Amino acid sequence: MRRNSTEAPLRAAGRPPWRPGPLLLLALAAACGGNESDKAQAGSGGGSGFEERAREAGIAFRMEFLPGEQGEKFKVNFYDHGCGVAAADIDGDGDDDLYFLNQLGPNALYRNNGDGTFSDVTATAGPVALDDRICVSAAFGDVDNDGDEDLFVTSTRGGNAFFRNDGTGRFTDATKDAGLSWVGHSQAATFFDADGDGDLDLFLSNTAKWTTETFEPIGRYYTGASTLMQLFDSEVEKNVFYRNNGDGTFSIATVEAGLEGIGWGGDCAAFDYDEDGDQDLIVTNMFGGSVLYRNDGKGRFEDVTEATLGRTPWGAVASRLLDYDGDGRLDLYVVDMHSDMWTGYDYDVSRVEPQRKYEKFFGPYLEDPDFRAQKREEVFAEKARIRYDKTFFGNGLYRNLGGGKFEEASGKTGTETFWPWGMGVGDFDNDGFEDVFLASGMGYPWEFWPNAYLRNNGDGTFTERAKDVGLDPPPGGPLLGLRMKDREATKSSRCVAVADFDGDGRPDFAVNNFNDRAHLYMNRMPRRSWIAFRLEGTACNRDAIGAVVRLRADGRMRIAQVQAAGGYLSQSTKTVHFGLGDAKSVDSCEIRWPSGRVQAVDAPAIGRVHRIVEAKP
């Protein structure tokens, strides 16, 4: 059983007294006044895990960091958050393609050849490389309902970009014409139909003005803040909500919609939490609590966080929907990266208790009488505007109780982890229960920390199994093969996109790593029954974002939603996939479209992807 903050002992039995690293002592005192082998790795048992196949599949992308910000001159700013990855079918052939974002150098677009291999089409796909700016994340969506996936890209102060797709996977810059020009410190973006008019609106999260006025011409970026306290002093930037005008253009309607937020926006996820027929919105905030907004059905939103979720993670990055306990209701998982930043650069991470939550930001520092952390904690909390009565430190798994109510269950489900970034959700072993992959770790100058693979036990709990399925250690081991100052740089991951890239019925995933080559993990789990649906809206948005599929097999209900971009700087497939375990057939299946229509799907065959078009009334 994982312990929550009230159950954890002050010090693990048998461990030596905790002492902070010298580098963190200096940082806190100042703040508060005082050689890679690329062998693919299969999971244990030869057919029970994942095999890393990026290079064999034709993916050669490498995310390059900014050496003046995150190398030997490491600064505590958001450049260390890296860049995203998005999966979408850009050419309409039924296969999900991949788009990787970069900081120093071009983005890369890879077309899926239909067999799990990819071709780099960046040079022929239009101006999507965007190597003149620091790119952060991407969101695909059919904004004009013409049957193809358009593309929106966020940037750190280089200007966001929007591209129209001609239907063949070639893109034209339409940023200005669409009304989507914005220059700021943007993070995530997602398309969803906020007002129920049948077209996709766009939500954009922004952070704060954390860069300086010094421009570096070689990397084409503005230098960032150097310390955490400088970040806290930055002027926050509000989120932006764009309403689709119905003709492929957008108008800013943030204030009218009530979605300005508190600044420091991270991830976002749209879903109908109270099942009243419209899309609500959760927004994570990296220096503050997450916020749940209730939609009134007309695209106007009200903060209902306290009444619905209660306390939320203070420094969350990623959010994603899943029915983790198999009760036929969509639950919400939010992971918190910034609450784990109490560790010093020199701290021995083997002593970390990854399943433990701390009641305050300084974590175990408060347990050391020699550190005198209490006063520093008070100063820090004031500076960071921490509301202890409304937030907590760690991940939050919100179990849907029905009737628009949730309970936080991370402590009893085994879903508290350490240093989590991006989140990918899928029933990777097709047993009928959704599992979670968390891109994790910090990289230089911290020690190595592995990615997490939370296998769903089918009883409402999870077990960390990264080693068992070939995900820990990463290919070539935990080191980058790059020495910085007095230490080896460690590997770390940031973002993940889930899709069945080779069409074998087993979800795979792509990972964008920090200052490292990308990974493509192909699923080699034992084959079991499955079924999938690719939906096309007619009365609702053509992407069917927000549609919910309910399926019963072997007497048990399963539920999934067509989700847009989400999971932190990431976008996974829009194809809805269900693992069926040993089921031989589907008992019943129905789709609730965002238009409100409910459509039965009679006896769909297992072991295939079904294309379902929204029926006319």
C-alpha positions as CSV (number, residue, x, y, z in Angstrom):
1,M,0.0,0.0,0.0
2,R,1.4,3.4,-0.9
3,R,1.5,5.9,1.9
4,N,-0.1,9.4,1.7
5,S,1.4,12.3,3.5
6,T,-0.3,11.6,6.8
7,E,0.8,8.0,6.9
8,A,4.5,8.4,6.0
9,P,7.0,8.1,8.8
10,L,9.5,10.9,9.4
11,R,12.4,8.7,8.3
12,A,12.5,5.3,6.6
13,A,13.6,2.6,9.0
14,G,17.2,1.7,8.7
15,R,18.2,4.8,6.7
16,P,20.8,7.3,7.8
17,P,19.8,10.8,8.8
18,W,18.8,12.9,5.8
19,R,21.2,15.7,4.8
20,P,20.7,18.1,1.9
21,G,23.3,18.4,-0.9
22,P,25.7,21.4,-0.7
23,L,24.5,22.8,-4.0
24,L,20.9,23.0,-2.9
25,L,21.9,24.4,0.5
26,L,23.6,27.3,-1.4
27,A,20.6,27.7,-3.7
28,L,18.1,27.8,-0.9
29,A,20.2,30.1,1.2
30,A,20.4,32.6,-1.7
31,A,16.7,32.2,-2.5
32,C,15.5,32.8,1.0
33,G,18.0,35.4,2.1
34,G,20.5,33.0,3.2
35,N,29.2,6.0,-24.6
36,E,25.8,5.0,-25.9
37,S,25.0,1.4,-27.2
38,D,21.9,1.5,-29.3
39,K,20.8,-2.1,-28.9
40,A,17.1,-2.4,-28.8
41,Q,15.8,-3.8,-25.6
42,A,12.9,-6.3,-25.4
43,G,10.9,-6.9,-22.3
44,S,11.7,-9.8,-20.0
45,G,10.4,-13.1,-21.2
46,G,11.2,-12.3,-24.8
47,G,7.5,-11.4,-25.7
48,S,6.2,-9.6,-22.6
49,G,7.3,-6.0,-23.1
50,F,8.5,-3.3,-25.4
51,E,11.2,-3.2,-28.0
52,E,12.9,0.2,-28.8
53,R,13.0,0.4,-32.6
54,A,13.3,4.1,-33.6
55,R,16.4,3.8,-35.8
56,E,15.3,0.6,-37.3
57,A,11.9,2.2,-38.1
58,G,13.6,5.2,-39.8
59,I,13.3,7.8,-37.0
60,A,16.6,9.7,-36.5
61,F,15.2,12.7,-34.7
62,R,17.2,14.2,-31.8
63,M,15.9,16.9,-29.5
64,E,18.7,19.5,-29.0
65,F,18.8,21.6,-25.9
66,L,20.2,25.2,-25.6
67,P,23.8,24.8,-24.2
68,G,23.7,28.3,-22.7
69,E,20.6,27.5,-20.7
70,Q,20.6,23.8,-19.9
71,G,24.2,22.5,-20.3
72,E,27.2,23.4,-18.2
73,K,25.5,26.7,-17.5
74,F,22.4,25.1,-16.1
75,K,19.6,27.5,-15.2
76,V,16.4,26.9,-13.3
77,N,13.9,27.8,-16.0
78,F,11.4,26.3,-18.3
79,Y,13.8,25.5,-21.1
80,D,14.5,22.3,-19.1
81,H,11.0,21.2,-19.9
82,G,12.1,20.2,-23.4
83,C,9.7,19.7,-26.3
84,G,6.7,17.6,-27.3
85,V,5.6,14.9,-29.7
86,A,2.3,14.5,-31.5
87,A,0.7,11.6,-33.3
88,A,-1.9,12.2,-36.0
89,D,-3.0,10.8,-39.4
90,I,-1.8,13.7,-41.6
91,D,-2.5,12.1,-45.0
92,G,-5.7,10.2,-44.3
93,D,-4.3,6.7,-45.0
94,G,-5.5,5.4,-41.6
95,D,-2.0,5.3,-40.0
96,D,-0.8,7.7,-37.3
97,D,2.2,9.7,-38.3
98,L,4.6,11.5,-35.9
99,Y,5.7,15.1,-35.4
100,F,8.7,15.8,-33.0
101,L,9.3,19.3,-31.6
102,N,12.8,20.8,-31.1
103,Q,14.6,23.7,-29.3
104,L,17.8,24.1,-31.2
105,G,17.3,22.9,-34.8
106,P,14.3,21.8,-36.9
107,N,11.2,19.9,-35.9
108,A,10.7,16.7,-37.8
109,L,7.6,15.2,-39.4
110,Y,7.6,11.4,-40.1
111,R,5.0,9.7,-42.3
112,N,4.0,6.2,-41.2
113,N,4.6,3.7,-44.1
114,G,1.9,1.4,-42.8
115,D,4.1,-1.3,-41.4
116,G,5.6,0.4,-38.4
117,T,8.4,2.1,-40.3
118,F,8.5,5.9,-41.1
119,S,9.8,8.3,-43.7
120,D,11.1,11.7,-42.9
121,V,8.8,14.1,-44.9
122,T,9.8,17.3,-43.2
123,A,11.4,18.9,-46.3
124,T,8.4,18.2,-48.5
125,A,5.5,18.8,-46.0
126,G,5.8,22.6,-46.0
127,P,7.3,25.0,-43.5
128,V,6.7,22.8,-40.5
129,A,10.4,22.5,-39.5
130,L,10.3,26.0,-37.8
131,D,14.0,26.0,-37.0
132,D,13.9,29.8,-36.5
133,R,12.3,29.5,-33.0
134,I,12.1,27.5,-29.8
135,C,9.2,25.1,-30.3
136,V,7.4,23.6,-27.4
137,S,4.3,21.6,-28.4
138,A,1.9,20.7,-31.2
139,A,-1.8,20.0,-31.6
140,F,-3.5,18.5,-34.6
141,G,-7.2,19.1,-35.4
142,D,-9.5,19.4,-38.3
143,V,-10.5,23.1,-37.7
144,D,-12.5,23.5,-40.9
145,N,-14.1,20.1,-41.0
146,D,-12.7,19.4,-44.4
147,G,-11.4,15.9,-43.5
148,D,-7.8,16.5,-42.8
149,E,-5.6,17.4,-39.8
150,D,-4.4,21.0,-39.5
151,L,-1.6,21.8,-37.2
152,F,-0.9,24.4,-34.4
153,V,2.5,24.8,-32.9
154,T,3.5,26.6,-29.7
155,S,6.7,28.4,-29.0
156,T,8.7,30.2,-26.4
157,R,8.6,33.8,-27.5
158,G,9.2,33.0,-31.1
159,G,5.5,33.2,-32.2
160,N,3.0,30.4,-32.3
161,A,2.2,29.0,-35.8
162,F,-0.8,27.5,-37.6
163,F,-0.7,25.4,-40.7
164,R,-3.5,24.2,-43.0
165,N,-3.3,20.7,-44.4
166,D,-4.2,20.2,-48.0
167,G,-5.3,16.6,-47.3
168,T,-2.1,14.9,-48.5
169,G,0.0,15.9,-45.5
170,R,1.4,19.1,-47.0
171,F,1.0,22.2,-44.9
172,T,0.7,25.9,-45.6
173,D,1.3,28.6,-43.1
174,A,-2.0,30.3,-42.2
175,T,-1.2,31.8,-38.9
176,K,-2.1,35.4,-39.6
177,D,-5.1,34.6,-41.8
178,A,-6.6,32.3,-39.2
179,G,-6.1,34.9,-36.4
180,L,-3.8,32.7,-34.4
181,S,-0.8,34.9,-34.1
182,W,0.5,35.0,-30.6
183,V,4.0,35.7,-29.2
184,G,4.5,34.7,-25.6
185,H,5.7,31.9,-23.3
186,S,3.3,29.2,-24.5
187,Q,3.1,25.6,-23.4
188,A,0.3,23.3,-24.4
189,A,-2.7,23.7,-26.8
190,T,-5.7,21.6,-27.4
191,F,-8.6,21.6,-29.8
192,F,-12.2,20.9,-28.6
193,D,-15.7,22.2,-29.3
194,A,-16.4,24.5,-26.4
195,D,-19.7,25.9,-27.5
196,G,-21.2,22.9,-29.2
197,D,-21.5,24.5,-32.6
198,G,-19.8,21.6,-34.5
199,D,-16.4,23.1,-35.0
200,L,-13.2,23.0,-33.0
201,D,-12.2,25.9,-30.8
202,L,-8.6,26.2,-29.4
203,F,-7.3,26.5,-25.9
204,L,-3.7,27.7,-25.3
205,S,-1.9,27.7,-22.0
206,N,0.8,30.3,-21.2
207,T,3.2,30.5,-18.3
208,A,4.9,33.9,-17.5
209,K,7.5,36.3,-18.8
210,W,10.4,34.3,-17.5
211,T,12.9,35.2,-20.3
212,T,15.1,38.3,-20.3
213,E,15.5,40.9,-23.0
214,T,18.9,39.4,-24.1
215,F,18.6,37.8,-27.5
216,E,21.0,35.0,-28.5
217,P,21.3,35.2,-32.3
218,I,23.0,31.8,-32.8
219,G,20.2,29.8,-31.1
220,R,17.6,32.4,-31.9
221,Y,16.2,32.6,-28.4
222,Y,15.9,35.0,-25.4
223,T,17.9,34.0,-22.4
224,G,16.0,32.7,-19.4
225,A,15.8,33.3,-15.7
226,S,18.6,31.7,-13.7
227,T,16.9,30.8,-10.4
228,L,13.6,29.7,-9.1
229,M,13.0,32.9,-7.2
230,Q,13.6,34.9,-10.4
231,L,10.9,32.7,-12.0
232,F,8.5,33.5,-9.2
233,D,9.1,37.2,-9.8
234,S,8.0,36.9,-13.5
235,E,4.9,38.6,-14.6
236,V,2.3,35.9,-15.3
237,E,0.8,35.4,-18.8
238,K,-2.9,34.5,-19.0
239,N,-4.2,31.6,-21.1
240,V,-5.8,32.3,-24.4
241,F,-9.1,30.8,-25.7
242,Y,-9.8,31.1,-29.4
243,R,-13.4,30.6,-30.6
244,N,-13.7,29.1,-34.1
245,N,-15.7,31.5,-36.3
246,G,-16.9,28.6,-38.5
247,D,-14.9,29.6,-41.5
248,G,-11.5,28.4,-40.4
249,T,-10.7,31.6,-38.6
250,F,-10.6,32.3,-34.9
251,S,-11.4,35.1,-32.5
252,I,-9.9,35.6,-29.0
253,A,-12.7,35.1,-26.5
254,T,-10.7,34.4,-23.3
255,V,-12.4,36.8,-21.0
256,E,-15.9,36.1,-22.3
257,A,-15.2,32.4,-21.8
258,G,-13.7,32.8,-18.3
259,L,-10.6,30.9,-19.1
260,E,-7.8,33.4,-18.4
261,G,-6.5,31.3,-15.5
262,I,-3.9,32.1,-12.9
263,G,-0.8,31.9,-15.1
264,W,1.9,29.2,-15.2
265,G,-0.4,27.1,-17.4
266,G,0.8,23.6,-18.3
267,D,-1.5,20.9,-19.7
268,C,-5.2,20.8,-20.4
269,A,-7.8,18.1,-21.0
270,A,-11.4,18.5,-22.2
271,F,-14.1,16.1,-21.0
272,D,-17.7,16.1,-19.9
273,Y,-17.0,15.5,-16.2
274,D,-20.7,15.9,-15.1
275,E,-22.2,14.2,-18.2
276,D,-24.5,17.1,-19.0
277,G,-23.6,17.0,-22.7
278,D,-20.9,19.7,-23.0
279,Q,-17.1,19.7,-22.8
280,D,-15.6,20.9,-19.5
281,L,-11.9,21.7,-19.1
282,I,-9.1,20.8,-16.6
283,V,-5.9,23.1,-16.7
284,T,-2.8,22.2,-14.8
285,N,-0.6,25.0,-13.4
286,M,3.1,24.5,-12.8
287,F,3.3,27.0,-9.9
288,G,-0.2,26.6,-8.4
289,G,-3.1,24.3,-8.2
290,S,-4.9,22.7,-11.1
291,V,-8.3,24.2,-12.1
292,L,-11.4,22.4,-13.3
293,Y,-13.8,24.6,-15.3
294,R,-17.5,23.7,-15.8
295,N,-19.0,24.6,-19.2
296,D,-22.5,26.1,-19.2
297,G,-23.1,24.6,-22.6
298,K,-22.5,27.8,-24.5
299,G,-18.7,28.0,-24.1
300,R,-18.7,30.0,-20.8
301,F,-16.8,28.4,-18.0
302,E,-16.9,28.5,-14.2
303,D,-14.2,27.4,-11.7
304,V,-15.7,24.4,-9.8
305,T,-12.4,22.9,-8.6
306,E,-13.0,23.0,-4.8
307,A,-16.5,21.7,-5.0
308,T,-15.7,18.9,-7.4
309,L,-12.1,17.8,-6.9
310,G,-11.1,19.4,-3.6
311,R,-7.4,19.9,-3.2
312,T,-5.3,19.6,-6.3
313,P,-1.5,19.1,-7.0
314,W,0.5,22.3,-6.6
315,G,2.9,21.9,-9.5
316,A,1.3,19.6,-12.0
317,V,2.3,19.2,-15.6
318,A,0.2,16.4,-17.3
319,S,-3.4,15.3,-17.2
320,R,-5.2,12.5,-18.9
321,L,-8.5,10.6,-18.8
322,L,-8.9,6.9,-18.2
323,D,-11.3,4.5,-16.5
324,Y,-8.7,3.0,-14.2
325,D,-11.1,1.0,-12.0
326,G,-13.4,-0.4,-14.8
327,D,-16.6,1.1,-13.4
328,G,-17.7,2.7,-16.7
329,R,-16.9,6.2,-15.6
330,L,-14.0,8.4,-16.8
331,D,-11.4,9.2,-14.1
332,L,-8.8,11.9,-14.2
333,Y,-5.1,11.4,-13.5
334,V,-2.9,14.5,-12.9
335,V,0.9,14.2,-12.3
336,D,2.9,16.7,-10.4
337,M,6.5,17.3,-11.4
338,H,7.4,20.5,-9.5
339,S,6.6,19.1,-6.1
340,D,9.5,16.8,-6.5
341,M,12.0,19.6,-6.9
342,W,13.2,19.6,-3.3
343,T,16.1,17.3,-4.3
344,G,19.6,18.9,-4.5
345,Y,21.9,18.3,-7.4
346,D,24.1,16.2,-5.2
347,Y,21.3,14.3,-3.5
348,D,21.5,10.5,-3.7
349,V,18.3,9.6,-5.4
350,S,18.5,6.0,-4.4
351,R,17.2,7.3,-1.0
352,V,14.1,8.8,-2.6
353,E,10.8,7.2,-1.5
354,P,8.9,7.6,-4.8
355,Q,5.6,6.6,-3.4
356,R,5.6,9.2,-0.6
357,K,3.9,12.5,-0.5
358,Y,5.2,15.4,1.6
359,E,3.0,17.9,3.4
360,K,5.1,20.9,2.3
361,F,7.3,21.8,-0.6
362,F,10.7,21.3,1.1
363,G,9.9,17.7,1.7
364,P,12.5,15.9,3.9
365,Y,14.4,19.1,4.5
366,L,11.7,19.9,7.2
367,E,12.6,16.6,8.9
368,D,16.3,17.6,9.4
369,P,16.7,19.7,12.7
370,D,20.1,21.0,11.5
371,F,18.7,22.5,8.3
372,R,16.3,24.9,10.0
373,A,14.0,24.7,7.1
374,Q,10.8,26.0,8.7
375,K,11.6,29.6,8.2
376,R,12.9,29.0,4.7
377,E,9.6,27.2,4.0
378,E,7.6,30.1,5.2
379,V,9.5,32.6,3.0
380,F,9.3,30.2,0.0
381,A,5.6,29.6,0.5
382,E,4.9,33.4,0.5
383,K,7.1,33.9,-2.5
384,A,5.4,31.1,-4.5
385,R,1.9,32.0,-3.2
386,I,1.3,28.4,-2.0
387,R,-2.1,27.7,-0.6
388,Y,-1.7,24.7,1.6
389,D,-5.4,24.5,2.2
390,K,-6.2,24.1,-1.5
391,T,-3.2,22.2,-2.8
392,F,-1.1,19.2,-2.0
393,F,2.3,18.0,-3.2
394,G,2.3,15.0,-5.5
395,N,0.2,13.3,-8.2
396,G,-3.6,13.2,-8.0
397,L,-5.8,10.4,-9.3
398,Y,-9.4,11.5,-9.2
399,R,-11.9,8.6,-9.1
400,N,-15.2,9.5,-10.7
401,L,-18.0,8.8,-8.3
402,G,-20.7,9.9,-10.7
403,G,-23.0,12.9,-10.4
404,G,-20.1,15.3,-11.0
405,K,-18.2,14.2,-7.9
406,F,-14.6,12.8,-7.5
407,E,-12.4,11.5,-4.8
408,E,-8.6,11.7,-4.8
409,A,-7.2,8.1,-4.7
410,S,-3.5,8.3,-5.6
411,G,-2.4,7.0,-2.2
412,K,-4.4,3.8,-2.2
413,T,-4.0,3.1,-6.0
414,G,-0.2,3.2,-6.2
415,T,0.0,6.1,-8.6
416,E,2.3,8.5,-6.7
417,T,5.6,8.7,-8.6
418,F,8.8,10.8,-8.8
419,W,9.8,13.4,-11.4
420,P,7.0,12.7,-13.8
421,W,6.5,14.8,-17.0
422,G,4.5,13.5,-19.9
423,M,1.8,10.9,-19.7
424,G,0.7,8.2,-22.1
425,V,-2.4,6.0,-21.4
426,G,-3.3,2.7,-23.1
427,D,-4.3,-0.9,-22.5
428,F,-0.8,-2.0,-23.5
429,D,-1.3,-5.7,-22.5
430,N,-4.9,-5.8,-23.8
431,D,-6.2,-7.3,-20.5
432,G,-9.2,-4.8,-20.4
433,F,-7.6,-2.3,-18.0
434,E,-5.7,0.8,-19.0
435,D,-2.1,1.2,-18.0
436,V,0.1,4.4,-17.8
437,F,3.5,5.3,-19.1
438,L,5.1,8.4,-17.4
439,A,8.1,10.1,-19.1
440,S,10.3,11.0,-16.1
441,G,13.7,12.2,-14.9
442,M,15.6,15.5,-14.8
443,G,18.9,14.9,-16.6
444,Y,22.0,16.9,-15.9
445,P,23.0,18.0,-13.3
446,W,20.7,15.6,-11.4
447,E,21.2,11.8,-11.1
448,F,19.3,9.4,-13.4
449,W,15.7,8.6,-12.6
450,P,13.8,6.0,-14.8
451,N,10.5,6.4,-16.7
452,A,7.6,4.8,-14.9
453,Y,5.3,2.1,-16.3
454,L,2.2,1.7,-14.1
455,R,0.5,-1.6,-14.9
456,N,-3.1,-1.8,-14.0
457,N,-3.7,-4.7,-11.7
458,G,-7.4,-4.8,-12.6
459,D,-8.5,-4.2,-9.0
460,G,-8.2,-0.5,-8.9
461,T,-4.5,-0.4,-8.1
462,F,-1.3,-0.1,-10.1
463,T,2.2,-1.7,-9.9
464,E,5.4,-0.1,-11.2
465,R,6.8,-2.5,-13.8
466,A,9.2,-0.5,-16.0
467,K,12.1,-3.0,-15.5
468,D,9.8,-6.0,-16.2
469,V,8.7,-4.7,-19.6
470,G,12.1,-3.5,-20.9
471,L,11.7,0.2,-20.2
472,D,14.3,0.5,-17.5
473,P,17.1,1.1,-18.1
474,P,16.7,3.0,-21.4
475,P,18.6,1.8,-24.5
476,G,22.3,2.1,-24.0
477,G,22.0,2.7,-20.3
478,P,21.2,5.7,-18.1
479,L,24.0,8.0,-19.3
480,L,24.1,10.3,-22.4
481,G,27.8,9.7,-23.1
482,L,28.3,13.4,-22.6
483,R,30.4,14.8,-19.7
484,M,29.5,18.2,-18.3
485,K,31.8,19.8,-15.9
486,D,32.6,17.2,-13.2
487,R,29.9,14.7,-14.0
488,E,28.3,12.5,-16.7
489,A,25.0,13.8,-18.1
490,T,22.1,11.5,-17.4
491,K,19.2,10.7,-19.8
492,S,15.7,11.9,-19.1
493,S,12.4,11.8,-21.0
494,R,9.8,14.5,-21.4
495,C,6.8,13.6,-23.6
496,V,5.0,10.6,-25.1
497,A,2.5,9.9,-27.9
498,V,0.5,6.6,-27.9
499,A,-0.8,4.9,-31.0
500,D,-0.8,1.5,-32.7
501,F,1.9,2.4,-35.2
502,D,2.2,-1.0,-36.9
503,G,-1.5,-1.9,-36.8
504,D,-1.2,-5.2,-34.9
505,G,-3.7,-4.3,-32.2
506,R,-1.2,-3.5,-29.5
507,P,-0.6,0.2,-28.6
508,D,2.9,1.4,-29.0
509,F,4.4,4.8,-28.0
510,A,7.0,7.4,-29.1
511,V,9.0,9.4,-26.6
512,N,10.7,12.7,-27.0
513,N,13.8,12.7,-24.8
514,F,15.7,15.7,-23.4
515,N,19.0,16.4,-25.4
516,D,18.8,12.9,-26.8
517,R,17.4,10.9,-29.7
518,A,13.8,10.0,-29.8
519,H,12.6,6.5,-28.8
520,L,9.9,4.4,-30.5
521,Y,8.7,1.6,-28.2
522,M,7.0,-1.2,-30.2
523,N,4.6,-3.4,-28.2
524,R,5.6,-7.0,-27.9
525,M,3.2,-8.1,-25.3
526,P,1.4,-11.4,-25.8
527,R,-1.5,-11.1,-28.2
528,R,-4.9,-10.9,-26.7
529,S,-8.4,-9.8,-28.0
530,W,-8.9,-6.2,-28.9
531,I,-11.1,-3.8,-30.9
532,A,-10.7,-0.2,-32.0
533,F,-12.9,2.6,-33.4
534,R,-12.0,5.6,-35.6
535,L,-14.9,8.0,-35.4
536,E,-16.0,10.7,-37.9
537,G,-18.5,13.3,-36.9
538,T,-21.2,14.9,-39.1
539,A,-23.4,17.0,-36.8
540,C,-20.4,17.3,-34.3
541,N,-16.8,18.2,-35.2
542,R,-15.4,15.9,-37.8
543,D,-12.6,14.6,-35.5
544,A,-15.3,13.6,-33.1
545,I,-13.2,15.0,-30.2
546,G,-15.3,14.5,-27.1
547,A,-17.2,11.5,-28.3
548,V,-17.5,8.7,-25.7
549,V,-17.6,5.0,-26.6
550,R,-19.2,2.5,-24.2
551,L,-18.5,-1.1,-24.8
552,R,-19.5,-4.3,-23.0
553,A,-17.7,-7.6,-23.3
554,D,-17.5,-10.6,-21.0
555,G,-20.2,-8.9,-18.9
556,R,-18.0,-5.8,-18.1
557,M,-18.4,-2.2,-19.3
558,R,-15.5,-0.3,-20.8
559,I,-15.5,3.4,-21.6
560,A,-13.1,5.7,-23.5
561,Q,-13.2,9.2,-25.0
562,V,-11.8,10.6,-28.2
563,Q,-9.2,12.9,-26.7
564,A,-7.3,15.7,-28.4
565,A,-3.8,16.9,-27.5
566,G,-3.0,16.3,-23.8
567,G,-0.6,14.4,-21.5
568,Y,1.8,17.4,-21.5
569,L,3.2,18.8,-24.7
570,S,1.9,15.6,-26.4
571,Q,-0.9,14.3,-28.6
572,S,-1.8,10.6,-28.8
573,T,-4.0,8.9,-31.4
574,K,-7.7,9.8,-31.8
575,T,-8.4,6.1,-32.5
576,V,-10.3,4.6,-29.5
577,H,-8.8,1.3,-28.5
578,F,-10.1,-1.4,-26.1
579,G,-8.3,-4.4,-24.8
580,L,-10.7,-7.3,-24.4
581,G,-8.6,-9.9,-22.6
582,D,-9.9,-13.3,-23.6
583,A,-13.3,-12.1,-24.9
584,K,-14.4,-13.7,-28.2
585,S,-17.1,-11.1,-29.0
586,V,-18.6,-7.7,-28.0
587,D,-21.9,-7.9,-26.2
588,S,-22.9,-4.3,-26.9
589,C,-21.4,-1.0,-28.1
590,E,-22.7,2.6,-28.3
591,I,-21.3,6.0,-29.0
592,R,-22.4,9.2,-27.5
593,W,-21.4,11.9,-29.9
594,P,-20.6,15.5,-28.8
595,S,-23.8,16.5,-30.7
596,G,-25.8,14.6,-28.1
597,R,-26.7,11.8,-30.5
598,V,-26.4,8.2,-29.2
599,Q,-25.6,5.6,-31.8
600,A,-25.5,1.8,-31.3
601,V,-22.9,-0.3,-33.1
602,D,-24.3,-3.8,-33.7
603,A,-22.0,-6.8,-33.1
604,P,-18.7,-5.2,-34.2
605,A,-16.1,-7.8,-35.0
606,I,-13.1,-8.0,-32.7
607,G,-9.5,-7.7,-33.8
608,R,-10.0,-4.8,-36.2
609,V,-10.4,-1.0,-36.4
610,H,-13.9,0.1,-37.2
611,R,-14.5,3.4,-39.0
612,I,-17.8,4.7,-37.7
613,V,-19.5,7.8,-39.2
614,E,-22.0,9.7,-37.0
615,A,-25.5,8.7,-38.2
616,K,-28.0,11.3,-39.3
617,P,-31.1,11.6,-37.0
